[in-house]
Amino acid sequence: MKRKEFLVMTGGLLAASAFLPVGMMSCQRKEIKSSRVKVSTLIYELHLRQAWTLSRGTWTTRRNVLVRLEKDGIAGYGEAAPIPRYQESAESNQEFIKKALPILEKDLWTFQDRWQELDQLAAGQNAAKAALDMAILDWVCKSLKVPLYKFLGLDRNKTLSTTFSIGIDEIPVMQKTAQQAKDFQVLKIKVGLKDDKKIIEGIREVTNRPLRVDANEGWKTKEEALEMINWLADKGVEFVEQPLPAANLDDYRWLKERVKIPIIADESVHKSHDVPSLASAFHGINIKLMKCGGIQEALRLVAVARAFDLKVMIGCMIESSLAIAAAAALTPLFDYADLDGNLLIDNDPFKGLKLEKDRWLLPEAPGLGIEPVIPEW
């Protein structure tokens, strides 16, 4: 596939996104009603500004599930960005949400119990669990008339700067993207296919900013990974995410003793109970709401990781500004943030989140502070 040129937004990279009319969306809307709660889901196709390539494949669109949970006249919103690697799809996430209705009919104020019930309802489908956890907490905070960050006791002035991610592409395209992302202090570069060294050398021709590298399990042997990581260390790379297949923990332990820069677990970590076995193999973990099942489990992951003296990073999938806002509210607890999924799309279905250079400005409105722009939803 010939990759698209990076689309420059009006007024630069951070200008407001254009919204597609409903007729141009590929969507499946479902509404579940009971006497106590009304739940609507919408499969919404996010359009990427340019083809997005990782070591596992290339995408030009991603299909997410938007959730609206209404009770007592208050609506909470959530978003699921299903991860195919973990046998998730928009349809399977939507079906899980339908199955969860009896749980959602219970007392939402005891939201910790609701999350445990959701997690036990079925294996996997963590993006759907994240969407419901997000919607419940949005509803709780709106009911209390407080923003999520304040409900969690966090300071909105201490949110972290985010990296800007550059997918694998032809080197001139990657160079142009790096130059256009001039407001971001740190760039995250996807690697894991052929020509990884040429990619980094090409990026270094146009910027001397710090880099972070994500191989997405693309390197297959510990020797290849060691040689690449230590070469990257001399190129101003701060750390490398998931260089090897997730299951190769013995190889990661071998690597950890020999690398010059930290290695961060991504695909290897899901829930808080994963952390103890990873502590000897990694220097830190990348926590994603879609991977762990939501805000509540992300908080548990941070606590357990800190107990094992691991660095913590909060990341994202290709998501709208709704899920990015939920993750951004948690960043005061983290060491690093990679929350740019909504900057990679051109039809964001929500509004309310603003970026100042490379730091998200959390809305002061109750809940997530984000509202839909989709008509009649």
URNORNOR-V40587 format. One line per field, one symbol per residue. psi: psi as a letter, one per 40 degrees, with the letter a starting at -180 (. if undefined). Layout:
psi = ???
//
This chain:
psi = hhiiihhhiheideiiiihiideeihihhihhiaedihhhihhhhhhidihhhaeeahieihhihihhhhhfehhiiihhgihddffiiddddddddddedddeeahedgdddddddddediiafddddddddddddddddddefiiddddefiheefiiiiihihihaiddddddddddfdehdhihhhaeaifddddddddddeieiiiihhefedheiddddddddddddeefhdihhgdiidegddddddddeeidiihhhceehcidedddeedeeieiihhhdddeeadddddddddddddefiihihaiahiieddddddddedeeidihggedeeeiefheiiehihhbfhhhhieiiaeehiiehif.
//
